[in-house]
Amino acid sequence: MTVIFRIVLLQCVALGVTLLAQWWMPVSAPVLMGFASLAGGGLAALHFRRWWMALLNAVMPPVGLLALSGNIPSWFWLVAAILTWAIGAGAFRSRVPLYLSNRGALRQLEPLIPQGAHVIDLGAGTGTVLAWLARRRPDLRLTGVELAWLPWCAGWLRLRKRGVNWHRADAFAIDLAAYDVVYAYLSPAPMAALWNKARAEMASSAILISNSFEIDGVPPHARHPVGDWKQSELLVWHPNSQTRPVAGA
Ligand SMILES: C[S@@+](CC[C@H](N)C(=O)[O-])C[C@H]1O[C@@H](n2cnc3c(N)ncnc32)[C@H](O)[C@@H]1O
């Protein structure tokens, strides 16, 4: 069951509990909202065991009620929809949202990249990784590909004077043959497809580095702990240095 579906289910249960409570002991609208918030947040805390999921689910009922109250001008929803698309195009197409590599990951990544390598960041976000490498490793050729317009614009502003090739495109449409290092911080969803692409296109000496996300059935050649609270790791594969099973096969 997908996370979205579980959240919807959970909110429905919270709403059911709230309506039952209201039927049993009628209270004012603000108190009822507070109760719905507590029910949604509490159920989410129990189910997901993540504080931010609890917070998200606690905030949903009042926001939903506010939205339905009709006090918000219609242009707000248009702007919100455009912004969501501009930031989240990658999430819609590849099920990969925007979040950025942290300092620990960048520190681990830098020494893994051979001298003079051509590096590509697939789904480069706002250019965090490439800006870091451009500052510290003038020996590298750097390329970034980002699908969503807003992060791409932010990256363009950030990298325009740093000699980085910066493209707005679908990462899965890019031929990987020319790159010595492919860096990807995506999500579990596209990893099998990425592995198949890497196997089909990457040179025999090239390496694939995934921040955090595993490839089912393909153990990495090396793991480099990032040392953060999420216990992230950089996972390194040499996709074509030897015969390896295809993910999911
Ligand atoms: C988790 S962020 C990583 C950003 C950056 N690589 C970093 O490590 O800081 C993933 C990014 O990939 C982008 N993305 C998702 N699917 C994509 C695709 N098919 N092609 C290009 N970019 C994509 C998302 O928009 C998002 O900005």
The ligand as an SDF file (V2000), in Angstrom:
LIG
                    3D

 27 29  0  0  0  0  0  0  0  0999 V2000
   16.5260   14.0460   -3.9490 C   0  0  0  0  0  0  0  0  0  0  0  0
   16.7870   15.3700   -5.0600 S   0  0  0  0  0  0  0  0  0  0  0  0
   18.5510   15.3530   -5.1580 C   0  0  0  0  0  0  0  0  0  0  0  0
   19.1480   16.6770   -5.5420 C   0  0  0  0  0  0  0  0  0  0  0  0
   20.6520   16.6950   -5.6920 C   0  0  0  0  0  0  0  0  0  0  0  0
   21.1300   15.6240   -6.5360 N   0  0  0  0  0  0  0  0  0  0  0  0
   21.3230   16.5680   -4.3550 C   0  0  0  0  0  0  0  0  0  0  0  0
   21.8450   15.4890   -4.0710 O   0  0  0  0  0  0  0  0  0  0  0  0
   21.3070   17.5380   -3.5990 O   0  0  0  0  0  0  0  0  0  0  0  0
   16.2550   14.6010   -6.5700 C   0  0  0  0  0  0  0  0  0  0  0  0
   16.0180   15.5710   -7.6870 C   0  0  0  0  0  0  0  0  0  0  0  0
   15.7960   14.7990   -8.8640 O   0  0  0  0  0  0  0  0  0  0  0  0
   14.8450   15.4640   -9.6660 C   0  0  0  0  0  0  0  0  0  0  0  0
   14.2870   14.4750  -10.5870 N   0  0  0  0  0  0  0  0  0  0  0  0
   13.3950   13.5120  -10.3280 C   0  0  0  0  0  0  0  0  0  0  0  0
   13.1470   12.7730  -11.4150 N   0  0  0  0  0  0  0  0  0  0  0  0
   13.9290   13.2890  -12.3980 C   0  0  0  0  0  0  0  0  0  0  0  0
   14.1290   12.9510  -13.7440 C   0  0  0  0  0  0  0  0  0  0  0  0
   13.4660   11.9280  -14.3070 N   0  0  0  0  0  0  0  0  0  0  0  0
   15.0060   13.6720  -14.4590 N   0  0  0  0  0  0  0  0  0  0  0  0
   15.6790   14.7090  -13.8930 C   0  0  0  0  0  0  0  0  0  0  0  0
   15.5210   15.0830  -12.6140 N   0  0  0  0  0  0  0  0  0  0  0  0
   14.6620   14.3750  -11.8660 C   0  0  0  0  0  0  0  0  0  0  0  0
   13.8540   16.0100   -8.6730 C   0  0  0  0  0  0  0  0  0  0  0  0
   13.1340   17.0950   -9.2350 O   0  0  0  0  0  0  0  0  0  0  0  0
   14.7930   16.4490   -7.5440 C   0  0  0  0  0  0  0  0  0  0  0  0
   15.1770   17.7910   -7.6930 O   0  0  0  0  0  0  0  0  0  0  0  0
  1  2  1  0
  2  3  1  0
  2 10  1  0
  3  4  1  0
  4  5  1  0
  5  6  1  0
  5  7  1  0
  7  8  2  0
  7  9  1  0
 10 11  1  0
 11 12  1  0
 11 26  1  0
 12 13  1  0
 13 14  1  0
 13 24  1  0
 14 15  1  0
 14 23  1  0
 15 16  2  0
 16 17  1  0
 17 18  1  0
 17 23  2  0
 18 19  1  0
 18 20  2  0
 20 21  1  0
 21 22  2  0
 22 23  1  0
 24 25  1  0
 24 26  1  0
 26 27  1  0
M  CHG  2   2   1   9  -1
M  END
$$$$
